[in-house]
């Protein structure tokens, strides 16, 4: 849910995915990329990483980012703990009544041996989002860990999205808002599409809020504004 405070706009973006899919590493790499190189979105302050000794997320991680072109716009970015025992916390973080999520980046561990775990996490997300993914909540997908062997490819995951009714065919007004699927690597020295996927999620979030009043905008409303800078 968009927050307005002192003339500033705060949007809430959440990285969601199974335990070990790389969400914390993605956030750390995103922070480093936006801090050390010239980008349109930059970090404010430091990340808050709450982790166990093993490195697994305990509760959640979060960071604050600001648009350099629309300086009144800020992005509050969270990751959720993926372990099954943290399901109540994930739900609370995602759907807090006074602080609902504005956009989701779904992170997949691309190793084929984790396919069912990824699908289970996706179904939980669908349930928590209450049928609002794509329709009201911008939805981006990251096929992470593409540096490993025996991985899920983009076409296979599109079929999973179709099975879960999270993919719209041509002719449907929501087709243009189908999730872009990025094949990513979160490791900083092998980084691939970490900033690009975040930037597209941020861009879509702005479009939904400005031209769709919190929903997927119609073709007419964005015909001349789909390259909105953020």
Number of C-alpha atoms within 10 A of each C-alpha: 18 15 13 12 8 6 7 11 16 19 24 22 26 21 26 24 29 23 20 17 24 22 31 25 16 24 24 20 20 22 21 14 18 16 14 9 9 9 14 14 24 22 20 14 9 11 17 13 19 16 15 10 8 6 12 18 21 16 18 21 22 20 20 20 21 20 18 15 11 13 12 15 19 24 23 16 21 26 28 26 27 22 17 11 9 14 15 10 14 23 16 13 19 25 17 12 10 9 15 18 23 28 27 28 23 24 28 30 25 26 20 14 12 15 16 10 16 22 18 13 22 21 13 16 20 16 13 16 18 10 14 14 23 23 18 20 22 29 24 24 24 29 22 28 22 20 17 11 10 11 18 21 15 17 10 9 18 17 13 16 17 12 10 13 11 18 20 17 11 9 8 10 14 17 13 18 18 20 22 16 19 19 21 24 23 25 17 15 8 9 16 19 16 22 19 13 20 21 17 17 23 25 17 23 27 22 25 24 19 14 17 16 12 19 19 23 23 14 12 9 13 16 10 9 11 13 11 11 15 21
